[in-house]
Amino acid sequence: MIARAKIERKSLSAQVVDALRQMILSGEYALGAQLRQDEIAQKLGVSRIPVREALQQLEAEGLVATIPYKGSVVAQLSPAQVREYYEVRLLLEIDLLSRAIPQLTAKQIKKAEAVLKDLHTAEPGRWGALNWQLHEALYEPAQRPVMLDMVKRIHDSLDRYVRLHLSMTPAIHDRSMDEHEQLVALCRDGKGAEAVEVLRAHLTHALEELVVFLEGQEAA
């Protein structure tokens, strides 16, 4: 009975983490917004204990920050932090793709192509999830689950900023889609070196343009 109680509590905590993460990523809680445990617990119909645990987990993921005398708030990344995240992405994702390409199957390529098709018509609110599904489909054959999980956490932390930036700059969104198309095509053709260079350019473009965008937002 004791083991069963622990499993049920862990399951509830995981559900609260998922729900609160989605509320943050969707913009229901804005950047810098205070996250009151009582309010969240009431909204989700749970006690404060799993909410407190969820806030701790999301702080570890970079989505929540603790401010003295204010408590938990939705984390707001600086341009310097965004740059560092992208520099880590470059290191990890290039390595993942390099390892994955020789192992990619026709089924996995079809999965990436299906996600790419959905991205062309998706509402902005779905861009982040679909973008991750596309990259995940190309990286999974590398069989590096720890690295993949690290990259997923970074994607989640950057998602709000990327979606805002792309929705305000259609030309950059179009170019990003073209780069995705090139990446999938090169992976399908087994052209590993060329695919890696497209990924490097894709992430570098996103890094520089997003940092400039955020610096402009700060100045305004």
N, C-alpha and C positions, 0 to 999 in steps of 0.2 A: 504493500500500500504506500509506503514512503517513497519508493522509486517512482510509482505512478504519479504521485502528487508533484514530484519534481519535474517530470516530463510535461505534465499539463501546464505548470507554471511557466516553464521555458517556452512552450508553444504560444501561450498568451503574450509573453514578452516579445517574441518574434513577430507576432501579428501587430502589436502596437508599434514596433520599430518600422515595419513595412508601411503601416498606415500613416505614421507621422512623417516618414521619409517622403511619401507621395504628396502629402499636404505641403511640404516645403518645396519640393521640386515643381509642383504645379503652380506655385505662386500664391496659394491660399494664405500662407504666411510669408510676408514680404521680407526682403533683405533687411536685417537689423531688427526685425520684429521680436518683441519679448514673447517667450514661450512659457506661459503660466501652467504649472502642473495641474492645478485644480480645474482650470478651463479645459485643458486637453483631456483630462480624465473624464470629465462630464460629457464632452463631445463624443468620446469613444466608448463611454459606458463601462469604464474600468476604474480600479482604484489608482491611487497615486504611485504605488510601488512599481508596476510595470512601466508607467510613464517616466518615472525617474530613471529606471534602467534603460529605457529607450533613448532618453536624452544623453545618457552617458555613451551609449553605442554610437549615436549619431555625431557626438562630439569627436569620437575616435575616427569617424569617417570624414570629418571636416565640414559637416553641414551645420553643426551647432557650435556656438562658442559660449563660454561662461564669463560674464562681465561682473567685476566686483560691485556689490550693492545693487545689482540689477538682476542677476541670475542668468538663466539660459536665454540666448537670443539666436536668431537665424544668422549664421556666419556670413560675413561680407568680405570677399577676397579683394585684396589690393592688386594693382597691376603687377607688382613684383611677385606676389604669390602665384598669380595666374601664369606668369612667365616660368616660374620654377616648376609648376605642375606640368606645363607643356614640355619642358626640358626632360622631365622624368618620362613623360609619354613617349617622346622620341626614342629614348634609350630602350624602354621596354617593348614598345610596339614594333619597332624595326626588328628587334631580336625575335619577337614572337612570329612575325610574318616570315622572316627568313627561315625559321624552323618549320613553319606550317606549310609553306608552298609545296615542298616535295611530297607531303602527305595528303594534300587536298584531293578529295574524291569528286566525281561528277555530281553526286548527291549534295555535297556541301556547297559546290559552286551554284547549283540550282537554288539552294536555300538563300545564298547571298543575292542572286539575281532577283528572287521573289521579293526580298526585303527592299532591294533597290527600286523595284517597280512601285512598291507601296510608298516609298519616300517621295516619289515624284508627285503624288497626289495627296499626301498627308497634310493635315492641319498642323500648324506650328507646335501645338501642344504635344504632338506625337513624334516630333523630329528627334528628340533626345533618345527616346526608347528605341526607335527604328535605327538610328545611327549606331547605337550600341549593338543591336542585333546584327547589323551588317559587319561591323568590325569583329564581333565575337565569332561569327560564322567563318571568317577568314583566319582567325587566330587559334581556334580550338584545336585543330590538328597538331599544333605544336606540343600538345600534352604537357603544358606548364600551368596547372591550375592555380598555383599561388601567384604567379606573375599576372595571370588573367584576372584574378580577383583584385589585385592591386590596381590594374588598369581600369577595371569596372568602377572602383571607388573614386578614382580621379575623374572618370567620365561623369559620374553622378554629381561630384562637387562642382564641375564646370558647366553642367547642363543648362542651368538658368541663364548664365551669361552668354553662352553660345546661341541659345534660342532667341534671346533678346537681340543680340547683334545681327543674326541672320534675318530676323523678321524686319529689321530696320534698314537692311542693306540688301535688296533683292539681287543685285549684280554679283555680290559675293556668294550668296546662296546658290546662284546658278553655276558659278565656277566650282564651288564645292561639290555640287552634283556631278559636274563633268569629271572632276578628279575621282569621284567614287566610281563612275562608269569606267574610266581608264584602269583603275585599280582592279576591279573585278575582271575586266577583259584580260589583263595581263596575267592575273592569277589563273584564269581559265586556260590560257595558252601556256602555262608553266614557265613564264618569263620572270623568274625570280628577281634578278638584278634590276630589271626595269620596274617591276612592281614596287620594290623597296624604294627606289628613287622617287616614284610617284607618291608613295606614302610619306616619305621625308618632306617633299615639297608641300603636300597637303597639310601636314601638321605645322610646318614652318609658316605657311601662309596664315593659318588659323591663329597661331601664336602672335605673330606681329600685328595682324589686323585687330585682334581682340584686345591686345594691350593698348594700342592706339585708341581704340573705341572707349575703353575704360578710363584712360587718362583724360579723354575728352569729357566723359561723364563727370569725373571728379572736378575738372576745371569749371564745368558749368554749375 
